[in-house]
Amino acid sequence: MGGVDPKEIEKFEQMAHEWWDPDGRFKPLHRINPLRTDYICARLAGGRDRELTGLRLLDIGCGGGILAESLAELGAEVVGIDRSDKIIGVARAHQQTSGSRVAYRVQSAAELGAAEPASFDGVLAMEVLEHVPHVPGFLKDCAALLKPGGHFFFATLNRTPKAWALAIIGAEYLLRWLPRGTHQYDRFVRPGELTRWAREVGLTVKDVTGMSYSPLRDAWSLGRDASVNYLGYGLRDAGG
C-alpha cells in the first residue's frame, strides 16, 4: 500500500556498484551501521549480549545488505527485500565472499505481507521512509508483517530547516557524499507524524533517538538531537 517510486529505485541502482565500498557513495551507511546494529540488538537481545538466535527479522529496502548481514552474523534469520534486481544482485554477489546466510528477495513489503502475514519478530525500515511515496500505507504493510508484540525499527530524516541544510545542501552539494537529488525535502518525516501514522495501524512508537554527525570528530553518535537524522522503534499491538 505504500507504493514504489521507480525514480527512487533508479537513483540507487545508479550507485549500486559502490554499495560495499566503505569510502564510496555509501560511506555514511558503513559509518552508522554499528550504531544501528547496537540499537537494534539492545532492544531485541533481551539481555543476551547481542545474541539474536531464534529471531526472524525482515530488512525492507535492504540494498546491498550492509545491515542485514550484520544482524545475520549475530544469529538472526534475516530476510532482505528490495524492489531492484540490480541491487539484490549486488547483495547476493557480496554474499558469495562473505558467506552470509541472508535470504534476499526482489519483493515489496505488501507482496511479502500477503504471502507471509504476521511472520516476523522484527521489521526494519532503515533509511527508507524518506523514499516512500505514501508513508501511512507503507507502515500498514510493515505492521501486517509483524507478529503480535513484534518490533518495528525505523531510521529516517526529520523535516526541519536544519535537515534541509545538512542532509541536502551539505551532504549532496557541498560534501558530495550523495548525488544531487538523492533526497526530496517534502518526503522527510517528522517524528510526530510517524508516531501518529504508526498508531493508526497498530504500532506504538516507544522511542525516538537522534543520530548526529560531528565533523570535528568525524564520527556519528546517538543522542537527544533528532532534528536531522533519527531512529527509533515501536511495538505491534499484542492483539495483532
HELIX and SHEET records of a PDB file:
HELIX    1   1 PRO A    6  GLU A   13  1                                   8    
HELIX    2   2 ALA A   16  GLU A   18  5                                   3    
HELIX    3   3 LYS A   27  LEU A   44  1                                  18    
HELIX    4   4 ILE A   66  GLU A   73  1                                   8    
HELIX    5   5 ASP A   85  SER A   98  1                                  14    
HELIX    6   6 ALA A  109  ALA A  115  1                                   7    
HELIX    7   7 LEU A  129  HIS A  131  5                                   3    
HELIX    8   8 VAL A  135  LEU A  145  1                                  11    
HELIX    9   9 PRO A  161  ALA A  163  1                                   3    
HELIX   10  10 TRP A  164  LEU A  174  3                                  11    
HELIX   11  11 TYR A  185  ARG A  187  5                                   3    
HELIX   12  12 PRO A  191  GLU A  200  1                                  10    
SHEET    1   A 8 ALA A 103  VAL A 106  0                                        
SHEET    2   A 8 GLU A  77  ASP A  82  1                                        
SHEET    3   A 8 ARG A  56  ILE A  60  1                                        
SHEET    4   A 8 PHE A 120  MET A 126  1                                        
SHEET    5   A 8 LEU A 146  LEU A 157  1                                        
SHEET    6   A 8 ASN A 229  ARG A 236 -1                                        
SHEET    7   A 8 LEU A 203  SER A 214 -1                                        
SHEET    8   A 8 ALA A 219  GLY A 223 -1                                        
END                                                                             
